[in-house]
Amino acid sequence: MKSLTFYDTTLRDGAQGEGVSFTVDDKIKIVKKLDDFGIDYIEGGWPGSNPKDEEFFAAIRDLKLKHSKIVAFSSTKRYGIDIKDDLNIKKMIDSGVDTVAIFGKSWDFHVTDVLKISLDENLALIEDTIKYLVENNMQVIFDAEHFFDGFASNPTYALETLKVAYEAGAEVLVLCDTNGGQLPTQLANTIAKVKESLTAPLGIHAHNDSDVAVANSLLAYELGAVQIQGTIGGIGERCGNADLASIIPALKTKYKLELSNLNVNKITSLYYYIMEVANLVPENNHPYVGSSAFTHKAGMHVNALQKNSETYEHVSPQIFGNKRRILVSELSGKSNLKYKLQELGFDLSNFTKEEYRSLATKIKDMEYQGYQFEGAEASLKLLFLREYEDYHSLFGVEDFKIISHNFGKKTDSEAVVKLKVKGESVHIVAEGDGPVNALDNALRKALLSFFPSIDVMKLIDYKVRVLNGKDGTAAKVRVLIESSNTEQSWTTIGVSTNIIQASWQALIDSFEYALYLAKNNGSLSAN
């Protein structure tokens, strides 16, 4: 094993993160995505630890992968029994994989105080386990658990665990910062000393408890590591693992590695897919792949970017399947507005300086009131359309009313909505689980007979932010509503001291934008 390989442990170490739980179906879906991306090794789990992992390995047997190798994970054999009788080892062999990762103790403190055996007995466990697996035609990766802490405590013994593992047949020796406490200089010093004593291929498995797992992994590569282990998004136990979604882009752009086996341009979509399946909120400011990674707000920055993107971007977002975003806010200048207007499809040939100035003033005034268009581009585009295009909404609002009914422990809401559609007054009543749901149902019911395309639109997220909590229940609130159809999603905003009014504003914009999209793509199907 000479060339650099990537070892993903999202399905095992990542699943140990708080709040993360993958079903067997989830794991298989993730395997397919990682294989399509080009990851070399995918650690599927510990076959002997739980029924779910056993089911996974049984299910994965028939899956044809293009590139990745599935890896089974386990500890060395248990002390005091013959290896042929060790159930964990037997299940690894029966799992159907060709590659296994075995972790063994390399910190003398763990050997004596956790396993409660002698140092030589621990070495025998490592040797016997690896030899047996190699004899069963398996490729073995040895994870030296707590290696850096072990080396600090007893360097001679920590090195001996590596030597025994390599001589027993392990193909790569992975140095694990299991507690995540190593700083880069400490890690570098230890790896340099290991390389003085061993010529074996080394790997790195870093945890992020000191917030340097990515830096440590990159440094290990600089020092000759041929395998980097981590998870997508850095998910994992405690503070997580080294984040492959940062490491891989850095190796591609900073170290100029070819990485021809990897579809690096898919790493942004891979990150969001993993976060979605794990039911985690993606980090907007995640380097390389986050939605804010190439987002610009200050007018001076945008002005420079339009002349040369390298002025405020260290790499191109397109390399990773990400994209540049320009925000319009109270900090915006003409450059932001011009870029955003172009991005939203407006013809700027007839825009005057006065129109730019007027629009900037309007946005700044609205943001002072509590609006925030950074996360509500659908409302922003509607604002532009209303101000500078011959645009008219396909419906008008005359009135709405909310009535709540309390039946014991259950509260239902009823919405009464009055609209003007195609010159016709529409008066609709609808119920819902709460006032916003009732308003949503009423609007949908009122518009559906005129615009059947509304049927494919749905509300997928609803967020409320209190803007001035000191005012208590009279505080102004900002409501963001995310909606989608079969092709795309969009976000709208409403602001008011009345949460129902703010929600109503955002709902109206959401339906209006849905009809605008339908009209533009020819699917409006108005009756």
GUTIKOL-627986 format. One record per residue (C-alpha): x, y, z; residue in three letters. Coordinates in steps of 0.05 Angstrom, whole numbers, padded with zeros to 5 digits, always signed. Layout:
BEGIN
XYZALA ...
This chain:
BEGIN
+00000+00000+00000MET +00040+00059-00026LYS -00007+00110-00057SER -00052+00152-00012LEU -00119+00119+00005THR -00180+00146+00040PHE -00216+00106+00093TYR -00286+00128+00112ASP -00314+00108+00180THR -00379+00148+00177THR -00420+00085+00185LEU -00384+00062+00248ARG -00345+00117+00283ASP -00392+00170+00254GLY -00453+00132+00279ALA -00425+00137+00350GLN -00437+00212+00348GLY -00493+00238+00392GLU -00560+00238+00357GLY -00536+00197+00298VAL -00569+00130+00283SER -00568+00097+00215PHE -00616+00043+00193THR -00590-00014+00150VAL -00623+00019+00090ASP -00589+00085+00108ASP -00522+00051+00111LYS -00530+00018+00043ILE -00551+00085+00012LYS -00490+00119+00041ILE -00445+00063+00016VAL -00471+00075-00055LYS -00457+00149-00049LYS -00386+00138-00021LEU -00371+00088-00075ASP -00395+00135-00129ASP -00351+00189-00099PHE -00291+00142-00101GLY -00273+00128-00028ILE -00224+00070-00024ASP -00247+00038+00041TYR -00315+00041+00074ILE -00318+00016+00145GLU -00387-00017+00150GLY -00388-00031+00225GLY -00372-00085+00276TRP -00405-00150+00254PRO -00404-00181+00323GLY -00429-00121+00362SER -00503-00116+00344ASN -00557-00147+00299PRO -00561-00084+00255LYS -00488-00090+00233ASP -00496-00165+00220GLU -00557-00149+00176GLU -00517-00096+00140PHE -00460-00143+00123PHE -00509-00196+00099ALA -00544-00145+00055ALA -00481-00114+00027ILE -00455-00180-00001ARG -00496-00174-00065ASP -00481-00101-00077LEU -00434-00089-00135LYS -00388-00032-00120LEU -00347+00006-00172LYS -00288+00025-00129HIS -00296+00019-00054SER -00278-00039-00009LYS -00324-00054+00050ILE -00286-00063+00115VAL -00308-00100+00177ALA -00283-00073+00244PHE -00267-00108+00309SER -00220-00111+00368SER -00166-00162+00377THR -00189-00229+00403LYS -00211-00236+00475ARG -00160-00256+00526TYR -00163-00327+00553GLY -00198-00362+00495ILE -00174-00396+00432ASP -00181-00349+00372ILE -00223-00401+00335LYS -00274-00395+00391ASP -00277-00319+00391ASP -00346-00300+00365LEU -00325-00230+00342ASN -00268-00257+00300ILE -00312-00312+00271LYS -00365-00262+00250LYS -00313-00219+00216MET -00290-00278+00175ILE -00362-00297+00160ASP -00381-00226+00141SER -00360-00236+00069GLY -00310-00179+00065VAL -00238-00183+00043ASP -00212-00127+00087THR -00215-00120+00162VAL -00193-00066+00211ALA -00169-00092+00278ILE -00157-00045+00336PHE -00110-00063+00392GLY -00084-00028+00454LYS -00019+00010+00445SER -00023+00050+00511TRP +00006+00010+00569ASP -00043+00045+00616PHE -00102+00014+00578HIS -00070-00054+00578VAL -00058-00057+00652THR -00118-00017+00677ASP -00172-00033+00627VAL -00156-00102+00598LEU -00120-00119+00664LYS -00069-00164+00630ILE +00006-00161+00622SER +00040-00121+00567LEU +00066-00185+00534ASP -00003-00217+00536GLU -00031-00157+00498ASN +00024-00164+00445LEU +00003-00237+00438ALA -00069-00216+00427LEU -00048-00170+00370ILE -00002-00221+00339GLU -00050-00280+00343ASP -00109-00241+00316THR -00074-00212+00256ILE -00039-00277+00238LYS -00104-00315+00241TYR -00140-00265+00196LEU -00083-00264+00146VAL -00085-00341+00145GLU -00159-00334+00126ASN -00139-00292+00066ASN -00159-00225+00094MET -00126-00157+00084GLN -00113-00129+00154VAL -00110-00056+00174ILE -00085-00047+00245PHE -00112+00011+00285ASP -00064+00026+00342ALA -00115+00053+00392GLU -00091+00112+00435HIS -00024+00108+00400PHE +00000+00180+00413PHE -00019+00177+00487ASP +00014+00108+00490GLY +00077+00134+00458PHE +00081+00192+00507ALA +00073+00143+00565SER +00117+00086+00541ASN +00148+00096+00472PRO +00184+00030+00471THR +00120-00009+00483TYR +00077+00032+00436ALA +00128+00019+00380LEU +00129-00055+00398GLU +00054-00061+00386THR +00065-00033+00316LEU +00123-00080+00301LYS +00085-00141+00324VAL +00025-00121+00282ALA +00067-00110+00220TYR +00106-00174+00227GLU +00041-00212+00237ALA +00017-00188+00169GLY -00019-00121+00177ALA -00013-00081+00112GLU -00019-00012+00143VAL -00009+00012+00214LEU -00058+00068+00232VAL -00036+00115+00287LEU -00098+00135+00327CYS -00107+00198+00367ASP -00166+00166+00401THR -00175+00219+00454ASN -00164+00276+00405GLY -00115+00311+00450GLY -00055+00317+00405GLN -00033+00384+00379LEU +00002+00386+00311PRO +00072+00396+00338THR +00064+00337+00386GLN +00036+00293+00332LEU +00092+00311+00283ALA +00146+00296+00334ASN +00115+00228+00349THR +00107+00208+00276ILE +00179+00229+00261ALA +00204+00183+00316LYS +00160+00126+00292VAL +00189+00132+00222LYS +00260+00128+00252GLU +00242+00058+00279SER +00194+00031+00226LEU +00190+00029+00150THR +00119+00002+00151ALA +00062+00040+00116PRO +00029+00087+00165LEU -00041+00115+00169GLY -00075+00168+00212ILE -00140+00167+00251HIS -00152+00233+00286ALA -00208+00255+00332HIS -00227+00328+00338ASN -00229+00342+00413ASP -00175+00396+00406SER -00206+00422+00341ASP -00144+00403+00300VAL -00163+00335+00271ALA -00161+00361+00199VAL -00095+00396+00211ALA -00066+00334+00244ASN -00089+00290+00186SER -00058+00337+00134LEU +00006+00340+00174LEU +00009+00264+00178ALA +00003+00262+00102TYR +00061+00311+00097GLU +00101+00263+00141LEU +00087+00204+00097GLY +00020+00174+00119ALA -00009+00132+00063VAL -00079+00125+00091GLN -00124+00179+00120ILE -00184+00158+00161GLN -00244+00203+00176GLY -00318+00215+00167THR -00358+00260+00121ILE -00375+00323+00159GLY -00330+00302+00217GLY -00387+00268+00253ILE -00368+00220+00308GLY -00359+00207+00382GLU -00353+00268+00428ARG -00326+00324+00384CYS -00323+00281+00323GLY -00271+00254+00275ASN -00225+00283+00223ALA -00270+00312+00168ASP -00258+00283+00100LEU -00301+00338+00070ALA -00246+00386+00089SER -00185+00341+00082ILE -00199+00319+00011ILE -00210+00389-00018PRO -00147+00413+00018ALA -00105+00357-00012LEU -00134+00371-00081LYS -00122+00446-00081THR -00068+00461-00030LYS -00024+00400-00042TYR -00042+00396-00116LYS -00056+00321-00113LEU -00090+00292-00174GLU -00138+00247-00135LEU -00162+00218-00201SER -00202+00163-00167ASN -00245+00214-00130LEU -00302+00254-00159ASN -00281+00315-00120VAL -00334+00358-00154ASN -00387+00316-00119LYS -00362+00327-00048ILE -00411+00384-00033THR -00471+00341-00052SER -00441+00282-00014LEU -00435+00325+00049TYR -00507+00348+00045TYR -00531+00278+00031TYR -00496+00249+00092ILE -00522+00305+00136MET -00593+00293+00111GLU -00590+00217+00123VAL -00558+00228+00191ALA -00614+00278+00207ASN -00563+00332+00224LEU -00564+00406+00206VAL -00509+00422+00155PRO -00459+00474+00176GLU -00467+00535+00132ASN -00396+00557+00147ASN -00365+00489+00134HIS -00302+00501+00093PRO -00305+00483+00019TYR -00376+00452+00020VAL -00418+00497+00064GLY -00470+00544+00034SER -00431+00603+00065SER -00362+00579+00044ALA -00362+00624-00018PHE -00414+00674+00005THR -00399+00748+00003HIS -00435+00805+00037LYS -00390+00867+00041ALA -00397+00912-00020GLY -00322+00923-00025MET -00310+00848-00029HIS -00362+00839-00083VAL -00334+00896-00124ASN -00265+00863-00122ALA -00293+00794-00137LEU -00325+00818-00200GLN -00255+00839-00224LYS -00220+00776-00201ASN -00248+00720-00158SER -00180+00708-00125GLU -00186+00773-00088THR -00232+00742-00035TYR -00234+00667-00052GLU -00175+00622-00038HIS -00201+00568-00086VAL -00257+00562-00137SER -00323+00535-00109PRO -00338+00498-00174GLN -00281+00449-00160ILE -00322+00420-00103PHE -00391+00427-00134GLY -00405+00488-00092ASN -00423+00557-00117LYS -00411+00630-00102ARG -00467+00669-00068ARG -00474+00744-00062ILE -00517+00770-00006LEU -00560+00832-00007VAL -00566+00866+00061SER -00557+00932+00097GLU -00483+00925+00082LEU -00494+00921+00007SER -00468+00968-00044GLY -00483+00974-00118LYS -00437+00916-00134SER -00478+00868-00090ASN -00544+00891-00120LEU -00518+00887-00191LYS -00490+00817-00181TYR -00554+00793-00146LYS -00600+00823-00198LEU -00560+00789-00253GLN -00560+00724-00215GLU -00636+00727-00208LEU -00644+00738-00283GLY -00658+00812-00288PHE -00637+00853-00349ASP -00596+00911-00322LEU -00588+00949-00387SER -00641+01001-00367ASN -00624+01006-00293PHE -00604+01076-00271THR -00560+01098-00214LYS -00621+01127-00180GLU -00656+01059-00184GLU -00597+01024-00153TYR -00594+01076-00098ARG -00669+01073-00086SER -00668+00997-00083LEU -00609+00996-00035ALA -00644+01046+00011THR -00707+01005+00011LYS -00670+00941+00029ILE -00632+00975+00084LYS -00696+01004+00113ASP -00730+00936+00111MET -00670+00902+00144GLU -00673+00955+00198TYR -00745+00933+00210GLN -00721+00861+00218GLY -00723+00832+00148TYR -00663+00790+00128GLN -00660+00773+00054PHE -00596+00731+00059GLU -00638+00669+00073GLY -00701+00690+00036ALA -00683+00700-00037GLU -00753+00685-00062ALA -00780+00745-00024SER -00721+00786-00049LEU -00736+00769-00121LYS -00809+00786-00111LEU -00787+00853-00083LEU -00746+00866-00145PHE -00803+00844-00190LEU -00853+00890-00155ARG -00806+00949-00158GLU -00777+00945-00229TYR -00816+00898-00273GLU -00885+00900-00303ASP -00905+00847-00253TYR -00972+00833-00220HIS -00989+00779-00171SER -01039+00728-00197LEU -01081+00737-00134PHE -01096+00792-00084GLY -01109+00787-00010VAL -01171+00821+00018GLU -01173+00793+00089ASP -01159+00734+00134PHE -01182+00712+00203LYS -01159+00658+00251ILE -01204+00623+00302ILE -01177+00572+00352SER -01219+00518+00385HIS -01197+00484+00449ASN -01226+00414+00457PHE -01197+00386+00521GLY -01124+00372+00508LYS -01129+00386+00434LYS -01129+00454+00401THR -01151+00462+00329ASP -01148+00525+00287SER -01195+00550+00233GLU -01173+00600+00180ALA -01220+00644+00139VAL -01187+00674+00078VAL -01214+00724+00027LYS -01177+00731-00039LEU -01187+00764-00106LYS -01168+00717-00163VAL -01181+00733-00237LYS -01231+00787-00216GLY -01269+00737-00174GLU -01277+00742-00098SER -01259+00677-00063VAL -01281+00663+00008HIS -01251+00599+00038ILE -01252+00566+00106VAL -01202+00511+00125ALA -01179+00477+00188GLU -01109+00458+00210GLY -01064+00436+00266ASP -01048+00506+00288GLY -01059+00574+00256PRO -01003+00571+00205VAL -01024+00503+00180ASN -01096+00527+00176ALA -01075+00589+00135LEU -01033+00544+00090ASP -01092+00498+00079ASN -01139+00556+00065ALA -01093+00589+00015LEU -01081+00523-00020ARG -01156+00509-00022LYS -01172+00578-00049ALA -01120+00576-00105LEU -01122+00504-00126LEU -01184+00509-00169SER -01153+00567-00208PHE -01081+00540-00209PHE -01076+00464-00205PRO -01000+00468-00205SER -01005+00491-00132ILE -01020+00418-00114ASP -00946+00399-00121VAL -00923+00455-00074MET -00911+00439-00001LYS -00883+00473+00061LEU -00820+00437+00084ILE -00793+00482+00139ASP -00818+00537+00185TYR -00773+00579+00230LYS -00788+00635+00279VAL -00736+00682+00307ARG -00751+00732+00363VAL -00716+00797+00345LEU -00721+00836+00410ASN -00734+00788+00468GLY -00735+00844+00519LYS -00805+00861+00496ASP -00830+00792+00517GLY -00893+00768+00483THR -00898+00835+00446ALA -00831+00824+00413ALA -00822+00830+00338LYS -00811+00763+00304VAL -00781+00741+00238ARG -00813+00681+00203VAL -00778+00642+00149LEU -00817+00591+00108ILE -00783+00542+00062GLU -00827+00511+00008SER -00814+00464-00051SER -00845+00435-00113ASN -00820+00374-00151THR -00760+00412-00179GLU -00735+00463-00129GLN -00743+00497-00062SER -00747+00570-00041TRP -00751+00611+00023THR -00794+00671+00040THR -00797+00719+00099ILE -00846+00757+00141GLY -00834+00806+00199VAL -00884+00832+00250SER -00898+00839+00324THR -00955+00790+00310ASN -00929+00720+00295ILE -00991+00703+00255ILE -00983+00766+00212GLN -00909+00750+00200ALA -00927+00679+00181SER -00981+00704+00135TRP -00933+00750+00099GLN -00884+00693+00088ALA -00940+00646+00066LEU -00967+00696+00015ILE -00897+00706-00015ASP -00887+00630-00017SER -00951+00618-00057PHE -00939+00678-00101GLU -00869+00653-00117TYR -00895+00583-00132ALA -00943+00613-00183LEU -00888+00657-00212TYR -00844+00595-00223LEU -00901+00556-00253ALA -00918+00612-00301LYS -00845+00619-00323ASN -00836+00544-00336ASN -00903+00536-00371GLY -00935+00492-00318SER -00984+00542-00289LEU -01044+00506-00319SER -01092+00561-00299ALA -01166+00542-00306ASN 
